Amino acid sequence: MIEENRTLLGRIYVVAVAILISFWCVVAAGSIKLRQLAGKLEETQVQLEDVMETVQGIEVDSLNETIRTLNKIIDPLRKLMGE
């Protein structure tokens, strides 16, 4: 009876250790994934800041003039194509 209890306790101990190891592996993998996502988020933020600087540097009047010029070019082409 005592030997059976020792064997059972040994098995329970092995299973408990295996569960703990599995748990910590999952935690470690999740931590690695979070670090990767944080890196990508930081990279995206830098890119967005660059885009914002570019957009702020564009003069609205100049952009409107460019659009008007393009429309002057595109309108006759649309008429030629029958649109």
N, C-alpha and C positions, 0 to 999 in steps of 0.2 A: 504493500500500500504506500509506504513512504517512498519507495523507488519510483512508483508510478507518478506520484505527486512531483517528484524532482524532474522526471522526464517531461511531464506536462508543463511545469514552470519553465524548464529550459526551452521548450517549443514556444511558449508564450513570449519569452524573452527574445528569442530569435525573430519572431514575427514583429514584435514591438520595435526592435532595432531596424528591421527592414522597412517598416512603415516610416520611422523617423528619417532614415536615409532618403527614402523616396520623397518625403515631404520637403526636405532641404534641397533636393535636386530640382523640384518644381519651383521652389522659391528662388533658387539661383538662376534658373532659366528665365523666370519672370523678370528678375532684376536686370538681367542682360538685355532682354527685349525692351524694358523701359528705358534703359540707357541709350539703346539704339534709336528709339522713338524720340527721345529728348534731343539727341544729336540732329536728327532730321528736322525736328521742329525749329531748332536754332538755325539750321541752314536755311530753312524756308523763311524765317524771320529776316535774316540778312538779305535774302533775295527780294523780299517785299520792301524792305527799306530802300534798296537800290531802285526798285520800280517807282516808289513814291518820290524819290529824288529826281528821277527822270521826268515823271509826270509833272512835278512842280516846276521843272525847268522849261516846260513847253509853254510858249506864249499862246494864249487863246486866240488872239487876233490873227496871229500867223497861221494857226491851225485852221481857222475859219476860212482864211484866204486860200489856203491849200485845197480845202474841200470844194470851194467854189470853182477853182481852176480845174480840179478833177471832174467836177460835174459838167463844166463847159466842154471837156474832152469826151466824156462818156455819153452825154445826151445825143450828139450827132451819131455816135456809133449805135446807140439803141434804136434810133430811127432807121438806120441802114439795115439793122437786123430785124426790124419789124416788131419791136417790143413796145 
